[in-house]
């Protein structure tokens, strides 16, 4: 019989340092410094030599910010997020007053949220030329200047950059000089012109994913004969008032390798709601598309007709939608607070909106797929905000 000592499991503090490093890889810097570090002397020593810190200051108090910046050597940080958002006003100024930014030489990922022009101009020169940085995300507060755009051009020209998120207006985007043979795999921007769209694709042979917060900002009058087969994922997350179908075809016709397409249009034209039109577009331009997420809203409808609605819904019940692609589509007609007005909402399931307004049952006039508790939960898998309107049942 084994002795009790032989059955005893090793304590955490007896593990080799290499194993402890692997454990720390799954913890955020805040937890490591303010909790793990104080367990024992060995853990404190391990936190001093650990060199893969991921620091996210978006929800950290100023006091904790002081502690963390004092405890961690800048050269041991590989992932840094700082923010001047509503939850952390003045944090970027505080951070810059506590550290020497030149010492963050091992950064692989940098995220700057709600940063103003002045602070960005201070930071960009220090990260330009970094050979390790592969991910950069910048969300502006206010308006970016020509100087910032010039510095941004130099920064994104880095040969190692693979992921870029840039919150810039199309007018500022026009000042960006995209490097030849850009190494980007993922790009997220607010908007750009159609010409800028083509320039980006021309200079980014490795680009696989392109995400727009809004979309193409100008009218499309030209025909592009060249195609860009490198792009496999394209998203328009909030296109507002979207382009005519003809312009949409111009965009999709030059990206024939798309496997994923996402389009959210909160003020749609009726043609965007046409399932037959989409069937034709996908069949003609997107032969490899296997996932299509969309949400189209047609507001202020005064001539709501139940028979016409059934006819429109039937266009999403063809073999193409049901058998070939197996894409489920919901048609939702909602009566607004003005009983003579309606809003039509057409979307793929599960719903691709981050925020959703759920209106009580009597306001829901028609729906193509019955909503049960089970599929309603699945439908809202990615929704983070729900607003509900409670009303009395109409007889």
Buried (B, 14 or more C-beta within 10 A) or exposed (E): EEEEEEEEEEEBEEBEEEEBBEEBEEBBBBEBBBEBBEEEEBBEEBBEEBEBBBBBBBEBEEEBBEBBBEBBBBEBBBBBBBBBBEEBEEBBBBBBEEBEBEEBEBBBBBBBBBBBBEBBBBBBEBBBEBEEBBBBBBBBBEEBBEEBBBBBBBBBBBEEBBBBBBBBBBEBBBBBEBBEEBBBBBBBBBBBBBBBBBBBBEBBBEBBBBBBBBBBBBEBEEEBEEBBEBBBBBBBBBBEEBBEBEBBBBBBBBBBBBBBBBBBBBEBBEEBBBBEBBBBBBEEBBEEBEEBBBBBBBBEBEEBEEEEBEEBBEBBEBEBBEEEBEBBBBBBBBBBEEEEBBBBBBBBBBBBBEEBEEBEEEBBBBBBBEEEEEBEEEBBEEBEEEEEEEEEEEE
